[in-house]
């Protein structure tokens, strides 16, 4: 049985179907409670600092933390964000 649509019109329909399925899976995971078998948690991170006082490039702004729970699988994906250049630490007076 052949389709009445030419291949050029069938391909965008398949892409739209895949996009709709992806949107449905993401929205169901986003709306699920934390104890559900499938959940998706996206948290924005305004500023992340490293505890090392010597590090100058260890501050990042506007990052994302994404947690994906699927049955017993837990995946954490993090994007650190934009590096922020902090001024060099000034040594206390009289230590030079």
SERO-4910 file (N, C-alpha, C, O; in steps of 0.05 Angstrom, whole numbers):
BEGIN
 pado doro    nc1    nc2    nc3   cac1   cac2   cac3    cc1    cc2    cc3    oc1    oc2    oc3
  Unk    A     17    -23      0      0      0      0     18     25      0     35     28     17
  Unk    A     14     42    -19     30     66    -21     15     90     -9    -10     92    -10
  Unk    A     30    108      2     19    132     14     12    152     -9     25    153    -29
  Unk    A     -9    167     -4    -17    187    -23      1    212    -22      1    228    -41
  Unk    A     16    215     -1     34    239      1     61    233    -11     71    210     -8
  Unk    A     73    252    -25    100    248    -35    120    248    -12    114    258     10
  Unk    A    144    236    -16    164    234      6    172    261     17    178    263     41
  Unk    A    172    282      1    179    308     12    160    318     33    167    334     50
  Unk    A    135    309     32    115    318     52    114    298     75    104    305     97
  Unk    A    122    273     72    122    253     93    144    259    114    139    254    138
  Unk    A    167    268    105    189    272    123    183    294    144    188    289    167
  Unk    A    173    317    137    166    337    158    145    327    177    146    334    201
  Unk    A    127    310    168    107    299    186    120    280    206    112    281    230
  Unk    A    139    265    198    154    248    217    170    264    237    171    257    260
  Unk    A    182    286    228    197    303    246    178    317    266    185    319    290
  Unk    A    155    325    257    136    337    275    126    317    296    122    324    319
  Unk    A    122    292    287    114    271    306    135    266    327    129    264    350
  Unk    A    160    264    318    182    260    337    185    284    356    190    280    380
  Unk    A    181    308    347    182    332    364    159    332    384    163    339    407
  Unk    A    136    324    375    113    322    394    117    301    415    110    305    438
  Unk    A    128    278    407    134    257    427    155    266    447    153    261    471
  Unk    A    176    280    437    197    290    455    185    311    475    192    310    498
  Unk    A    168    328    465    156    348    482    138    335    503    137    344    526
  Unk    A    124    314    495    107    300    514    123    286    536    115    286    559
  Unk    A    145    273    528    162    260    548    174    280    567    175    275    592
  Unk    A    184    302    557    197    322    574    176    335    593    182    338    616
  Unk    A    152    341    582    132    354    600    122    334    621    116    343    643
  Unk    A    119    309    614    111    289    634    132    286    655    125    283    679
  Unk    A    157    286    648    179    283    667    181    308    685    188    306    708
  Unk    A    176    331    673    179    356    688    156    358    709    160    369    730
  Unk    A    132    349    702    110    352    720    108    329    740     92    331    759
  Unk    A    124    308    738    122    285    756    134    292    783    153    308    785
  Unk    A    123    280    804    135    284    831    162    271    833    169    254    815
  Unk    A    178    277    853    205    267    855    207    237    858    227    225    851
  Unk    A    186    224    869    187    195    873    176    179    850    174    155    853
  Unk    A    169    192    828    157    178    806    178    162    790    202    168    793
  Unk    A    170    141    775    189    125    760    204    142    738    226    135    731
  Unk    A    192    163    728    204    180    709    201    209    718    178    219    720
  Unk    A    223    223    723    221    251    730    245    266    719    266    254    714
  Unk    A    241    291    714    261    308    703    261    334    720    240    346    724
  Unk    A    285    341    730    287    365    747    308    383    735    331    375    733
  Unk    A    301    408    729    319    427    718    320    451    737    300    463    744
  Unk    A    345    457    746    348    479    765    369    499    754    391    491    747
  Unk    A    362    524    753    382    544    745    401    550    768    393    549    792
  Unk    A    426    555    762    446    562    782    456    590    775    468    595    754
  Unk    A    450    609    793    458    637    788    488    641    790    500    653    772
  Unk    A    501    631    811    529    634    814    541    611    829    530    602    850
  Unk    A    562    599    819    576    577    832    605    585    837    618    593    818
  Unk    A    614    582    862    641    590    869    657    566    878    646    547    891
  Unk    A    682    566    872    700    544    881    711    552    909    714    576    914
  Unk    A    716    533    926    725    538    953    755    545    954    764    553    975
  Unk    A    769    542    933    798    548    932    803    578    929    795    589    909
  Unk    A    814    591    949    818    620    948    839    628    927    839    651    918
  Unk    A    856    609    918    877    615    898    866    615    870    878    627    852
  Unk    A    843    603    866    832    600    838    819    625    829    802    637    843
  Unk    A    827    635    806    815    659    795    793    653    775    774    669    773
  Unk    A    793    630    762    774    624    741    753    604    751    741    590    734
  Unk    A    750    601    776    732    580    786    704    590    793    689    575    806
  Unk    A    698    614    786    671    624    791    656    623    764    666    631    743
  Unk    A    631    613    765    614    611    741    587    622    746    576    619    768
  Unk    A    575    636    727    549    648    730    530    636    709    538    629    687
  Unk    A    504    635    716    483    627    698    486    598    687    487    594    663
  Unk    A    488    579    705    491    551    697    464    536    700    444    548    708
  Unk    A    465    510    694    441    493    696    449    467    709    470    456    703
  Unk    A    432    456    726    434    429    737    409    414    728    387    423    733
  Unk    A    413    391    715    391    375    705    394    347    717    415    334    715
  Unk    A    373    338    731    372    311    742    350    295    727    327    304    725
  Unk    A    357    271    718    339    254    704    337    228    720    357    215    725
  Unk    A    312    220    727    307    195    741    290    177    723    268    185    715
  Unk    A    300    154    717    285    134    701    287    108    715    309     95    714
  Unk    A    266     99    728    266     75    745    288     76    765    287     93    783
  Unk    A    309     60    763    331     60    782    355     76    772    375     79    786
  Unk    A    353     86    748    375    102    736    373    131    744    351    143    743
  Unk    A    395    143    753    395    171    760    419    183    745    442    175    749
  Unk    A    413    203    728    434    217    713    434    246    721    412    259    723
  Unk    A    457    257    725    460    285    732    476    298    710    498    290    704
  Unk    A    465    319    698    479    334    677    481    363    686    461    375    694
  Unk    A    504    373    686    508    401    695    523    417    674    544    408    663
  Unk    A    514    441    669    529    460    652    538    482    671    522    495    683
  Unk    A    565    486    674    575    504    694    567    533    689    566    549    707
  Unk    A    563    541    664    556    569    658    579    584    647    598    573    637
  Unk    A    577    610    650    597    628    639    619    634    660    612    642    682
  Unk    A    644    630    654    666    636    673    667    665    680    663    682    662
  Unk    A    671    671    705    672    699    714    701    703    725    710    688    742
  Unk    A    714    724    715    741    730    724    739    747    750    728    768    750
  Unk    A    750    735    771    750    750    796    776    764    800    797    755    789
  Unk    A    777    786    814    803    800    819    821    782    835    813    766    852
  Unk    A    847    785    831    867    770    845    866    777    875    861    801    882
  Unk    A    870    758    893    870    764    921    894    782    929    916    778    919
  Unk    A    888    801    945    909    820    954    921    810    980    906    805    999
  Unk    A    948    806    980    960    797   1005    957    818   1028    957    842   1022
  Unk    A    956    809   1052    954    828   1074    978    847   1075   1000    839   1067
  Unk    A    975    871   1086    996    890   1088   1019    880   1106   1014    868   1126
  Unk    A   1043    884   1097   1067    876   1113   1076    848   1108   1094    838   1122
  Unk    A   1064    834   1089   1073    806   1083   1091    805   1059   1100    783   1052
  Unk    A   1097    827   1046   1113    826   1021   1142    828   1029   1159    827   1011
***
